[in-house]
Amino acid sequence: MMTIVTETSARGRMRLAKEAGRGVGLLDDATKARALYAIADAIDAATDEIVAANAEDLDRGVRNGLAEGLRDRLRLDAPRVAALASAVRDVAALPDPVGRVLETRTIGGGIELTKVSVPFGVIGAIYEARPNVTVDIAALALRSGNAVVLRGGTAAEATNAALVAAMRGALDEVGIDPEAIQTIDAFGREGARELMTARGLIDLLVPRGSAQLIETVVTESTVPVIETGAGVVHIVIDASARSDWAREIVVNAKAQRPSVCNAVETVLVHRDALGLVPDLLDALEDAGVTVHGDEAIRALSPRVVAATDEDWATEHLSLDLSMRVVDDLDAALAHIRTYSTHHTESIITEDVANAERFLAEVDSAAVLHNASTRFTDGGEFGFGAEVGISTQKLHARGPMGLPELTSIKWIGRGAGHVRS
C-alpha cells in the first residue's frame, strides 16, 4: 500500500524527497521506464477523478476572477488528460540520460578519468495554474533519476492533488518509494518560501508562470534557479515574405493556443511588405484576434486598435497581438533587442542573407526561419515533455528535457597513484 504522508511541514516533505531521491538516483534504465509507464496508466485510469477535480478548480477560478488565459492553461478534459499520459509514455521511451560517458582522459601516469552524467538529486518546481507541469516535471525528474517537490499554486490545487495521488500510487505499485514525488501546495505561500530557501534539500529550482512569479523566485531563492522567462515573442515579416506563409504562420503562432509562452505577441512588418497586411488582418480577425497597431497598421483597417508603448513589452497571453511597421531589418533587430525576453523569435523571408543574419544576430533561446514560434516546445523538439523553456544562458537554454536535469561527476580509477 502507498505510504501515507504524515509530515505536517513543507521542510519535512522535502526531507522525505531527499531520502527517496537517493534510491531513485540508483534505479536502472528499465526500472525508471517501467515506473513511468505505470504512472501513465494510473493517470489514464484516474481520468474521471482528475477531470472532476479540475472542474472544481475551474469553478473556483471563475468565482475568483481568474484570467481566461490562465483558465485555459488550467483546464483539463479527457483528451488533455490522455495527452498528459501520452507525454509520460514518450518520456519513458527516451534514452536514459544518467550514466552517459561525456569525456574520458588519462592523467597522473595512468589514472583513467571519466566524466559521466548523474542526477541532481531533488528538483523543485514553483508554477501557476498549469497541471500539465505537475505531470511533465515529475516524469522528467524520475526518468533522470531525481525526486521532485511541487508547488503548483492554489488555482490548480484540487487538480494537482488528484494527479499527484495517481502518480504516487503508481510508484508504490512498482516498488519505488512514493515519497520521491511530493507536493507542498497545502502550505501555500509559506511553502513556496520554504522551497526557495531549502538549500541542501532542493538541488535545483525551476519556476514557471508569470513574469512576476519568475522574478520573485529568481531574486529571493537561495537554491540554484533555472530561469524560465516570459515570452514576449516576435515574428518579422520581411520584404520578401510569401503572403501565404505570413498569413498561416502568424495566425498559427497567435491563435492556435494564445495562452502559452511560445505564442507570438508582436509582429514586425517590413515597410515593403505592407501589401501583405490587409489579408493578414482579415485572417487574424477571422481567428478572433484583436490587433494593436501603430499608425501605419491602423491606416489599413478600422478594426485595428491603437497600440501603446506598453504593448511592445507585453506578453498578452490572449487573442491580442501587437503589430508595427519597420523600415528595414536593422530596425526590426533593434526593436527585438529592446523588447525581447529572449524566448523565441522568427523571420518570414525568402532572402537567404537576411535569414542568416537574423538567425545569427538575434539573442534568444530559439530563433526560427519561415516557421511558427509554436514549435519551441519540448515535445516538438523530441524531448517527450519539458521542464520549461530556459531563457538564461547558464547550464541550460531553450526547452529543457532530460539531459538538462542531470549534472556531472568525474570518476577516476587508479592503481596506487600518488601525485608527485
Disulfide bonds with the S-S distance in Angstrom:
none
